[in-house]
Amino acid sequence: MIGGSDLYQFDQGHPQLPCDKNYGNFLQSILGKEINHSVYFHGTIGARRYALMNECHLAVVNPHGHGEAFPATILEWLSLGVPVLTSANYGCSDAMRLIPSLTIQRSNQIPGKIRNFFQKPQATQDIFRDYCAQIGSDFSSKQAHIISQWNLLLSKPEQQLCINEYLPTSSLRLLAKNFIAIQVDQAKRIIKNTIP
């Protein structure tokens, strides 16, 4: 497990895991002795994460897609040629529409999808990894266009923002809470520093 609640400026109050106390207790109740034996929590490790990510065979990223306005984490994995298993909800769909065989609708599908992927012949897995790297490269080649779209979105007055009129109100509130409240300032800084 890479990342932690501090990445999103949330409380990281669990004594052993990089998350809040209640969520850490929940994870411990599920994983038990597997923590630090077969499941490792690395926390927020900055750029060092890429060496670790590069050694992985498959990534499971945010199975519900909550809070994903843009598939940045997914694209990090794909750019390294690491296949990603996640949902097609919210921003995850931008990348996962290209990988339907690893897209889930419910988290209980994760074990079966993982088994199915690793039962494929090694040559098929290698071809799939190359395909994933190509998806990451394709998004990188469109970076200027993507940044200009975000710049346009962020320059609009807030009352005129229309994220997706087809999402249920509860989803819009979740997007607003997880994206607009936290990400707008970060996105503006990134755009300001990226666009000449």
Secondary structure, 3 states (H helix, E strand, C coil): CEECHHHHCCCCCCCCCCCCHHHHHHHHHHHHHHECCCECCCECCHHHHHHHHHCCCCEECCCCCCCCCCCHHHHHHHHCCCCEEEECCHHHHHHHCCCHHHEECCHHHHHHHHHHHHCCCHHHHHHHHHHHHHHHHHHHHCHHHHHHHHHHHHHCCHHHCCCCCCCCHHHHHHHHHHHHHHHHHHHHHHHHHHCC
